[in-house]
Amino acid sequence: MTTAQLRSEPMLTTPTRVLARTQETADTFTIEVEPPPGFSFRPGEFTMLYVYGVGEVPISISGDPDRTDTLTLTIRAVGKVTEAVGRLQPGDPLGVRGPYGVGWPMEAARGRDVVIVGGGIGLAPLRSAIYEILNHRADYGLVSIAVGFRRPEEILYVDQVHEWRQRFDIDLELTVDTAGDTWRGPVGVVTRLIPMLDFSDTAVAMVCGPEIMMMFTARALRDRGFAPDNIHVSLERNMKCGIGLCGHCQYGQHFVCMAGPVKPFSQAERLFGIREL
Amino acid sequence: MEAASVLERRNFNGLLDALTARGYRPIGPVLEAGRIVYGPIQRDSDLPIGKTDIHDGGMYRIADRPDDALFGYNLPSDSWKQYLFPPHSRLWTATKSNGSFTVAAEEIDPPRYALLGVRACELAAIRVQDTVFTGAFPDRQYNAVRDDVLIVGVNCGQAGGTCFCTSMGTGPQLTDGYDLVLTELLDGDHRFLVRSGTATGADILRELPLTPATPADCAEAEALIEHVSGHMGRMLDTDGIKDLLYDNAEHERWDDVATRCLACANCTMVCPTCFCVTTEDRPTLDGATAERWRTWDSCFSLGFSHIHGGPIRTSVKARYRQWMTHKLATWIDQFGTSGCVGCGRCITWCPVGIDITHEVAAIRTEEAVHAHR
């Protein structure tokens, strides 16, 4: 056997199991998974989830980075694999690889104001950053969170969002694109919340949602004095490996799995501007 | 550089014997179904003796040579990547057990290949793939094969109609990275000028009946290289090419090429550096085991860029732009070199003859026209 044969297989998944499952909305659910041995992650990183015989899918971690007893992922069932994950119940097996990627700039944000803007399921990877900030609240300045959903019934983490809204040490604004007669909150796209947020000119922004939402949000933040280097967005592309070898996640010169998913808007703006890149 | 020696044509099988005796499996050019491809070589008679290949955009023909050259062709249709990085490979197998499953990595014990007839552009391509597969997550299977490969390079004695290695700085002469390098000399006695590049190569040479090369032999080999350099079928101006393509992502030429491109993926299959793969999960019918395979994929396929909601690159324009921009521009940012080695296979094997050198030239020329308006 040569040395090459002894090298570990980076594509090998680690079998583990589902601990709990919560239905968030009609098509979105959160699962808690028993973390593989030694697993730890930074907010904004992602894992490759494997369903036996079905396939693998990249999923951002949406849980608390300080908790080592559970790995939490929020998933929208939109394809073969995510639908199969959605059918898993507590006790069922699944495989995990990772974590991979470059997450949110939590270190750079220390001592500074933080603005978090999430659109729809884009709140999932941001929730890990929110946990981190709340776990170490004194390390950060003013914290403002703006979240937008398409409809009231699509609001993720409803109980938690209510709890965060009641805190005195963070500001959370929420809007929906469309709502029925009983909705008493703001209606409109999430960028309309940005004038309401409070931050200094050294603040760090973390933005995640559909590409068009991230682009308009980043521009609105820039218009309010943010340097594009201080605005961070999370890119999304097809991924088959998560380790820079399959080529699928290329976005311009970046392998999103290795150089991202989180990138400063200063680097992402040009990419956002090119159709079908 | 190691001093050159001469191996007479009649002793060529001695080289094959020496490789085989060391446990190598020689792979080299063979004529098969009207084209030259790479395949197992046992004797010199397996080589495409007296044959050559004619290349142009979307055109390939085999022709007879007026001599009995063993390596008198330009470039096989397939590249060495099929051996170093096979089109299909199993990564691991999962087996159901106790309500869960276990996974076992594929056991790999690859043959020790001796690659016979590696051209300068092809060695450059192997090195490009080396960079891809030895990054932060070294590819286990690629490196297992690559670590044991013996490279017997053969300098080109002619340039093909779609060749542009001189533009890419990759050829036509092998300068390093080989175990052995041959130059086939057809003037006078049919013979090979040989040099070793590694200790293994030197050991092999010691077993062969060689004579010292004369100054005339060396001069003939140099003249050949010079002739080949001056007769490239194509040229590509690489000056500032990264910025050229970054700045012209919305150039109207992409619409033009999209009207011709069939998105058939031939260029990515024959390209010696293209490395994109997809994964496949293959459960058995009873579900007792489930295998994970990887197979070559292409950025020209619609599903390549699929995320929830559909593909990102729906238009052929976007897919051609992705391929060419990756090859010539973003590759430089990713891996520090161009992803193109100038072998010309993508031109020859494009069914409609799309020519990467013409496409770059068109963008460059039309950009210059716009700049002067």
HADDOCK unambig.tbl for C-alpha pairs under 7 A between the chains (distance, minus, plus):
assign (segid A and resid 4 and name CA) (segid B and resid 140 and name CA) 6.54 0.50 0.50
assign (segid A and resid 4 and name CA) (segid B and resid 143 and name CA) 6.34 0.50 0.50
assign (segid A and resid 4 and name CA) (segid B and resid 144 and name CA) 4.74 0.50 0.50
assign (segid A and resid 5 and name CA) (segid B and resid 108 and name CA) 6.32 0.50 0.50
assign (segid A and resid 5 and name CA) (segid B and resid 144 and name CA) 6.21 0.50 0.50
assign (segid A and resid 7 and name CA) (segid B and resid 140 and name CA) 6.25 0.50 0.50
assign (segid A and resid 9 and name CA) (segid B and resid 105 and name CA) 6.35 0.50 0.50
assign (segid A and resid 9 and name CA) (segid B and resid 140 and name CA) 6.02 0.50 0.50
assign (segid A and resid 10 and name CA) (segid B and resid 137 and name CA) 6.62 0.50 0.50
assign (segid A and resid 12 and name CA) (segid B and resid 92 and name CA) 6.81 0.50 0.50
assign (segid A and resid 12 and name CA) (segid B and resid 105 and name CA) 6.60 0.50 0.50
assign (segid A and resid 15 and name CA) (segid B and resid 101 and name CA) 6.48 0.50 0.50
assign (segid A and resid 15 and name CA) (segid B and resid 102 and name CA) 6.54 0.50 0.50
assign (segid A and resid 52 and name CA) (segid B and resid 290 and name CA) 6.94 0.50 0.50
assign (segid A and resid 53 and name CA) (segid B and resid 281 and name CA) 5.79 0.50 0.50
assign (segid A and resid 53 and name CA) (segid B and resid 282 and name CA) 6.35 0.50 0.50
assign (segid A and resid 53 and name CA) (segid B and resid 283 and name CA) 4.96 0.50 0.50
assign (segid A and resid 53 and name CA) (segid B and resid 290 and name CA) 5.04 0.50 0.50
assign (segid A and resid 54 and name CA) (segid B and resid 281 and name CA) 6.16 0.50 0.50
assign (segid A and resid 55 and name CA) (segid B and resid 281 and name CA) 5.71 0.50 0.50
assign (segid A and resid 78 and name CA) (segid B and resid 308 and name CA) 5.99 0.50 0.50
assign (segid A and resid 79 and name CA) (segid B and resid 308 and name CA) 6.90 0.50 0.50
assign (segid A and resid 93 and name CA) (segid B and resid 100 and name CA) 5.09 0.50 0.50
assign (segid A and resid 237 and name CA) (segid B and resid 305 and name CA) 6.95 0.50 0.50
assign (segid A and resid 237 and name CA) (segid B and resid 307 and name CA) 6.47 0.50 0.50
assign (segid A and resid 238 and name CA) (segid B and resid 305 and name CA) 5.47 0.50 0.50
assign (segid A and resid 238 and name CA) (segid B and resid 306 and name CA) 5.78 0.50 0.50
assign (segid A and resid 238 and name CA) (segid B and resid 307 and name CA) 5.39 0.50 0.50
assign (segid A and resid 240 and name CA) (segid B and resid 278 and name CA) 6.14 0.50 0.50
assign (segid A and resid 240 and name CA) (segid B and resid 279 and name CA) 6.37 0.50 0.50
assign (segid A and resid 243 and name CA) (segid B and resid 137 and name CA) 6.36 0.50 0.50
assign (segid A and resid 246 and name CA) (segid B and resid 276 and name CA) 4.77 0.50 0.50
assign (segid A and resid 246 and name CA) (segid B and resid 277 and name CA) 4.81 0.50 0.50
assign (segid A and resid 246 and name CA) (segid B and resid 278 and name CA) 6.47 0.50 0.50
assign (segid A and resid 247 and name CA) (segid B and resid 276 and name CA) 4.82 0.50 0.50
assign (segid A and resid 247 and name CA) (segid B and resid 277 and name CA) 6.96 0.50 0.50
assign (segid A and resid 248 and name CA) (segid B and resid 276 and name CA) 7.00 0.50 0.50
assign (segid A and resid 248 and name CA) (segid B and resid 304 and name CA) 6.40 0.50 0.50
assign (segid A and resid 248 and name CA) (segid B and resid 305 and name CA) 6.50 0.50 0.50
assign (segid A and resid 252 and name CA) (segid B and resid 330 and name CA) 6.68 0.50 0.50
assign (segid A and resid 253 and name CA) (segid B and resid 330 and name CA) 4.50 0.50 0.50
assign (segid A and resid 253 and name CA) (segid B and resid 333 and name CA) 6.26 0.50 0.50
assign (segid A and resid 253 and name CA) (segid B and resid 334 and name CA) 6.46 0.50 0.50
assign (segid A and resid 276 and name CA) (segid B and resid 312 and name CA) 5.37 0.50 0.50
assign (segid A and resid 276 and name CA) (segid B and resid 313 and name CA) 4.81 0.50 0.50
assign (segid A and resid 276 and name CA) (segid B and resid 318 and name CA) 5.90 0.50 0.50
assign (segid A and resid 277 and name CA) (segid B and resid 313 and name CA) 6.80 0.50 0.50
assign (segid A and resid 277 and name CA) (segid B and resid 318 and name CA) 6.59 0.50 0.50
